[in-house]
Amino acid sequence: MAGLRLDGLRKSFGSNEILKGVDLTLADGEMLVIVGASGCGKSTLLRIVAGLETPTAGRVLIDGRDVTDLDPSARDIAMVFQNYALYPHMSVFDNMAYGLKIRGLPRAEIRAKVDAASALLGLEALLERKPRQLSGGQRQRVAMGRAIVRDPKLFLFDEPLSNLDAKLRVQMRGEIRRLQRRLKVTSLYVTHDQVEAMTLGDRLLVMHQGVPVQLATPTEVYARPADTYVAGFIGSPAMNLLPGLLGRNGTMVRVAGADIDLGPQRFDRPDGHPVILGIRPEHVVLDASGMPWPVEVVEHLGAEMLVHAGRPGEAALTLKIANGTPLSDAIRVSFPAAHIHVFDQATGLRFEPIESGPSTS
Amino acid sequence: MERRTLFPGRLLPALLILPQLVLTVIFFLWPAIQAVKSSLEREDAFGTSTEFVGLDNFTDLFADPLYLAAIGRTVVFCACVTAVSMGVALVLAVLADTEIRGRAFYRTMLIWPYAVAPAMAAVLWVLMFHPQIGLVGAWLNRIGIAWDYKLDGTQAMALVILAAAWKQISYNFIFFLAGLQAIPKTIIEAARIDGARGLRRFRTILLPLLLPTVYFLLVVDLVYAAFDTFATVYAVNGGGPGQSTQTLVLKVYLDGVVNANVGASSAQSVVLMVGVIVLCALQFRFLGRKAAT
């Protein structure tokens, strides 16, 4: 039985189509992260699942039950908002108990559930406080607690960590992951932060302009991005994307005057087909016999450094190499064939090689 | 050099606030001082001589059953005007806050009564409730309810309350609507997910969050009803029938201007002044606290 199924969801605001057909199935207990730049429709998608927006077309099924026309409260879901949306006039206890009171649970049971949730989140000492007396991380926990006490079939997270500082974000990220694993509740998590996406999701859905571009595990999305958008979006710094032409019977790409061998991979396109060669900054290697690039800027990150190379107005290349590596003004680099991605220049879609050597992942 | 740079810095601000200061002195401070002065004096019937009588006017005032009745009447009037105008405004604001087609139009229409002159508002309600020619008044009589606000004091009171409250609904409406819109949308969405609907959501989420607005309007409306409704009440029935709609502000006018009892009227003005000062102090204190948090 599926935890959540979306069937051809579409949503338009006036003539502006925000969601252009989304199909999605989440297994019971799975955590799926929807990631994309702002305006890609990810929040709208989440709000439709929550019942806060009505889809223009399509259906939402939770646990096999069609909830498309149901009120949010009848869907058996809980949502954690970006600004936490705690009730400012209620204590932490009342914030968590509010939904249970409305459902008419007996007092003792409410007490027990709230106590259990606050123990899980370390909120026992704060139950009588008002939200304004809490720190950002504590508010975040209360928001989580409010979701947990309801024992929902589905957790919805709408960028819950965006308002926290960097250190707390890393900590809460881990807590959310542990909680979700422990409670085994199907979860939909929306974020624009690719690190959150990579670390939290069992699977990742990358959205771009209202269209799902890739649905796969984080490793798969990183290793085999479906198109140039995903390739540029996932990974930091972004993948180098260099326009070139396919040659030598599909086993070579000519980029910036150099022939780059694709090794055992061969792509079934005519020679001269315009492609985009992709290689991640961490996969570019310094090689005395490789192609020359003038160094523009070097950024030190601590353990690593970023080298930005290229000629003004021409293709740029970023390298991520160990800090302290000696550099000259012009470096020579080569691209290991196993880490080269090839995309169609016209459509941006990934080409799969027809003959491949060892797996690229 | 320093004096020169400072000099225009003082003259210019002084010049700029001068018009307001002049108006305040001529139309507010001077009459107020006059009122305090004449509240301590008694004038003979022909207005030819005055004598200082100390607090006699005040002791007479609070011994006068008519004045005490006017106080009671004013309290009832203020309570009703405040309750009606706030209640109706709150309902309208909640309705106008929902996503409806053409809500900009509704909102504009709801704000209009505020721009209607008080006397015009009174005339409007008189025309509606006139027992013979009024649409509602005549209809009430037709269906067997003896309606005549010119004969029945309770009915007259109801009518002035309606007219005065109607004037204030717009003001309250604006504040309530602004208050509702200041409530973060996600809080209401969280409440929706928690299953709170309709009246319950209003009572447990919206109303508590609106409380600051409610307090503020409570003070403003009380001040309005107590001191700012003269034109409306006077235009409806001139305080009648009998004294049934004679509120304190009306009594000041009737005793002082119509009956020419300057001393008694001035004493009443001073009492009202103290009332205004107390309510304004409350209001300022409240506003100050709101700004501080």
Interface residues (C-beta under 8 A of the other chain):
Chain A: A50 G51 L52 D71 P72 S73 I77 A78 M79 F81 Q82 N83 A85 L86 Y87 P88 H89 Y98 G99 I102 R103 R146 R150
Chain B: P184 T186 I187 E189 A190 A191 R192 I193 D194 G195 A196 R197 R200 T204 I205 P208 L209 L211
